[in-house]
C-alpha cells in the first residue's frame, strides 16, 4: 500500500466521531435504620407512612427499610403517638469524606429512658440525658 493512501486512511479514520461513552451508572450504597430503645415501651418504626419494624423494650435493633430514598421516618408507640421523627435524603447515603460521619437521627429523652433512631452504620453520640428527663406521663403507650 502506498504511503499516501495509508496516511489518507488514517486521517479519515481520525475524523470520524468517537463513540459516545455510556452514562455512568450510580448505585447508592445501602443505608439502614437502627434503633436504640432504652425505654419500657414497644415502638414501631414507620418509613414513608408504612410500618417497617418493631423494637421491644430495652432493646436495640436494625430495621430494614427498602423504600427508595428520601425517607420520612417516625417512631411511634403502640397507640400511634409519635415519639421522634427524622428525614433521610439521598445525600445522607453518599459521603464524600470517609473520616466524617454525619448521620440523620431522631432522639427523645423520656422520664423512663432514651429512644434514638438513626440512619447509617455509626451510632450517634450525645450528652447523657438530663435527670430527670422528660415529664410525668410521657411513657404511656
C-alpha positions in Angstrom: 0.0 0.0 0.0 1.4 3.4 -1.0 2.3 5.6 1.9 -0.1 8.4 0.7 -3.1 6.0 0.8 -2.2 4.8 4.2 -1.9 8.4 5.6 -5.2 9.4 3.9 -6.9 6.4 5.5 -5.5 7.2 8.9 -6.5 10.9 8.6 -10.1 10.0 7.6 -10.3 7.5 10.5 -9.2 10.2 12.9 -12.0 12.4 11.7 -14.8 10.0 12.5 -16.7 10.7 15.7 -15.6 8.8 18.7 -18.2 6.5 20.2 -20.1 8.3 22.9 -19.4 6.8 26.3 -22.3 5.2 28.1 -23.6 7.2 31.0 -22.1 6.2 34.3 -24.3 4.0 36.5 -24.5 5.2 40.0 -25.9 3.0 42.7 -26.5 4.2 46.2 -24.8 2.4 49.0 -27.2 0.6 51.2 -28.2 2.6 54.2 -30.2 1.1 57.0 -32.0 2.2 60.1 -31.0 1.4 63.7 -32.9 1.9 66.9 -31.7 2.0 70.5 -34.8 1.7 72.7 -33.8 2.2 76.4 -37.4 2.6 77.5 -40.1 0.1 78.7 -42.2 0.8 75.5 -42.5 -1.3 72.4 -42.1 1.1 69.5 -42.9 0.8 65.8 -40.6 2.3 63.1 -42.6 3.9 60.2 -40.9 4.8 56.9 -42.9 7.0 54.4 -46.1 6.0 56.2 -45.5 2.3 56.2 -44.6 0.3 59.4 -41.3 -1.5 58.8 -40.4 -2.9 62.1 -41.0 -3.1 65.9 -38.4 -2.8 68.6 -39.2 -4.1 72.1 -38.4 -2.5 75.4 -34.8 -2.2 76.5 -33.6 -3.4 73.1 -31.5 -2.3 70.1 -32.3 -3.4 66.6 -31.5 -2.8 62.9 -34.7 -2.2 61.0 -34.9 -3.0 57.2 -36.1 -0.1 55.1 -36.3 -0.9 51.4 -38.3 2.1 50.3 -36.4 4.3 47.9 -34.9 7.5 49.4 -35.9 10.0 50.6 -37.4 8.7 53.8 -39.6 10.3 56.3 -39.1 8.2 59.5 -41.2 8.2 62.6 -41.0 6.1 65.7 -44.4 5.6 67.4 -45.9 3.9 70.5 -48.4 1.1 70.3 -51.2 3.8 70.4 -49.7 5.6 67.5 -48.2 8.5 69.4 -45.2 9.9 67.6 -42.1 9.9 69.8 -39.5 11.1 67.3 -39.0 11.8 63.6 -36.2 12.3 61.1 -35.7 12.8 57.4 -33.2 10.7 55.4 -32.1 12.1 52.0 -30.1 10.7 49.1 -27.1 12.8 50.1 -27.2 11.1 53.5 -26.4 7.8 51.8 -23.4 9.2 50.0 -20.5 10.6 52.0 -17.5 12.2 50.3 -15.2 12.1 53.2 -14.8 8.6 54.9 -13.5 10.3 58.0 -16.5 12.4 58.6 -19.7 10.8 59.7 -22.8 13.0 59.7 -26.0 11.0 60.2 -29.6 11.8 60.4 -31.1 10.9 63.7 -34.1 11.3 65.9 -33.9 11.2 69.7 -36.2 11.7 72.7 -35.4 11.6 76.4 -38.5 10.3 78.3 -38.9 10.0 82.0 -38.4 6.3 81.6 -35.4 6.3 79.2 -33.9 7.4 75.9 -35.0 6.4 72.4 -32.8 7.0 69.4 -33.2 6.2 65.8 -30.5 6.8 63.2 -29.6 6.0 59.6 -26.2 4.6 58.7 -23.5 2.5 60.2 -22.4 4.6 63.1 -24.5 5.2 66.2 -24.8 8.9 67.2 -23.2 10.2 70.3 -24.6 12.8 72.5 -24.8 14.0 76.1 -26.2 12.0 78.9 -29.9 12.8 79.3 -30.8 15.3 81.9 -32.0 14.0 85.2 -34.9 13.9 85.5 -35.6 13.7 81.7 -39.0 14.0 80.2 -42.1 14.7 82.1 -44.6 12.6 84.1 -46.9 10.6 81.9 -44.6 10.7 78.8 -44.0 6.9 78.9 -47.7 5.9 78.4 -48.1 3.6 75.4 
